[in-house]
Structures are given as C-alpha cells and as structure tokens.
C-alpha cells in the first residue's frame, strides 16, 4: 500500500536484504530500500521482516516518506530518550 501511495513501484528493485527471501512483503522491502525509506539492520543486510515495528520505526518511515525536515519541537512528554 505505501509503495503505491508514494509512487514506489513494487517489483524490479534489486534484492536489498538477506533475511526476507520468499517473504510476502519482500518486494516492498526491496522497493523501500531502493528509495531510501528502509535502510535495514546489521549493516543494511537485514530487514527483520517479522519483528515488531515500534513507534520510533514508524516515525522514521514517515519522516523519510514525506521528506520531513528536522524539528526542535518536543511535542510529546512520553518520548524522552527516544531517537
């Protein structure tokens, strides 16, 4: 869904990760890596497709998808120490 909404064609992207072969979202992960939305773990070789996604992860995806600028605003009181 995100690949379509943001104009990232699924399929045709190089295999970006070693740990998602055959996963149902493999082509999304590959397209997202090709467009710089997902960079991976373990030096960029792992996407950990079945790991729980955290609020930090979702925030980072949205920043990259929307190409948002950095902000000094601390809008939430429960995120102290988060990256």
C-alpha contacts under 8 A as a table, 3 or more apart, distances in Angstrom:
res1	aa1	res2	aa2	distance
1	X	4	X	5.36
1	X	5	X	6.19
2	X	5	X	4.97
2	X	6	X	6.01
2	X	8	X	7.96
3	X	6	X	5.44
3	X	7	X	5.95
3	X	8	X	4.56
3	X	9	X	6.29
3	X	10	X	6.68
3	X	28	X	6.61
3	X	31	X	7.38
3	X	32	X	7.30
4	X	7	X	5.11
4	X	8	X	5.89
4	X	9	X	6.61
4	X	10	X	7.87
5	X	8	X	7.75
6	X	65	X	7.33
8	X	31	X	6.33
8	X	32	X	7.31
8	X	35	X	7.38
9	X	12	X	7.95
9	X	31	X	6.80
10	X	13	X	7.25
10	X	27	X	5.65
10	X	28	X	5.93
10	X	31	X	5.84
11	X	27	X	5.50
11	X	28	X	7.83
11	X	31	X	7.19
13	X	16	X	7.91
13	X	27	X	7.33
13	X	30	X	5.74
13	X	31	X	5.50
13	X	34	X	6.62
14	X	30	X	6.44
14	X	34	X	7.60
15	X	18	X	7.84
15	X	30	X	5.81
16	X	29	X	7.35
16	X	30	X	5.01
16	X	33	X	6.41
16	X	34	X	7.54
16	X	45	X	6.99
17	X	20	X	6.20
17	X	21	X	7.84
17	X	29	X	7.95
17	X	30	X	7.25
17	X	40	X	7.69
17	X	44	X	7.25
17	X	45	X	4.79
17	X	46	X	5.15
17	X	47	X	6.14
18	X	21	X	6.76
18	X	45	X	5.65
18	X	46	X	5.80
18	X	47	X	7.95
19	X	45	X	7.64
19	X	46	X	5.58
19	X	47	X	6.62
19	X	48	X	6.62
19	X	49	X	7.58
20	X	23	X	5.24
20	X	25	X	7.97
20	X	26	X	5.70
20	X	46	X	7.77
20	X	47	X	6.98
20	X	48	X	7.33
20	X	49	X	6.27
21	X	26	X	6.53
22	X	26	X	6.65
23	X	26	X	5.16
23	X	49	X	7.60
24	X	27	X	7.86
25	X	28	X	5.24
25	X	29	X	6.30
25	X	49	X	7.85
26	X	29	X	5.15
26	X	30	X	6.18
27	X	30	X	5.03
27	X	31	X	6.07
28	X	31	X	5.10
28	X	32	X	5.95
29	X	32	X	5.09
29	X	33	X	6.07
29	X	38	X	7.16
29	X	47	X	7.47
30	X	33	X	5.15
30	X	34	X	6.16
31	X	34	X	5.05
31	X	35	X	6.30
32	X	35	X	5.19
32	X	36	X	6.19
32	X	37	X	5.04
32	X	38	X	5.39
33	X	36	X	5.02
33	X	37	X	5.76
33	X	38	X	4.71
33	X	39	X	5.71
33	X	40	X	7.81
34	X	37	X	7.75
35	X	38	X	7.83
36	X	39	X	6.41
36	X	64	X	7.45
37	X	61	X	6.06
37	X	64	X	5.42
37	X	65	X	6.24
38	X	61	X	7.13
39	X	44	X	5.68
39	X	47	X	7.91
40	X	43	X	7.12
40	X	44	X	4.38
40	X	45	X	6.31
40	X	46	X	5.36
40	X	47	X	4.77
40	X	48	X	7.91
41	X	44	X	4.99
41	X	45	X	6.33
41	X	46	X	4.98
41	X	47	X	5.99
41	X	48	X	7.61
42	X	45	X	5.74
42	X	46	X	5.77
43	X	46	X	7.62
44	X	47	X	7.60
48	X	51	X	5.54
53	X	57	X	6.01
53	X	58	X	6.98
54	X	57	X	5.10
54	X	58	X	6.36
55	X	58	X	5.09
55	X	59	X	6.03
56	X	59	X	5.14
56	X	60	X	6.20
56	X	82	X	7.32
56	X	83	X	7.02
57	X	60	X	5.16
57	X	61	X	6.24
58	X	61	X	5.09
58	X	62	X	6.24
59	X	62	X	5.18
59	X	63	X	6.18
60	X	63	X	5.07
60	X	64	X	6.21
61	X	64	X	5.21
61	X	65	X	5.96
62	X	65	X	4.97
62	X	66	X	5.93
62	X	67	X	7.96
63	X	66	X	5.45
63	X	67	X	5.55
63	X	68	X	5.00
63	X	69	X	7.82
64	X	67	X	4.88
64	X	68	X	6.77
65	X	68	X	7.97
74	X	77	X	7.56
76	X	79	X	6.10
77	X	80	X	6.80
79	X	82	X	5.45
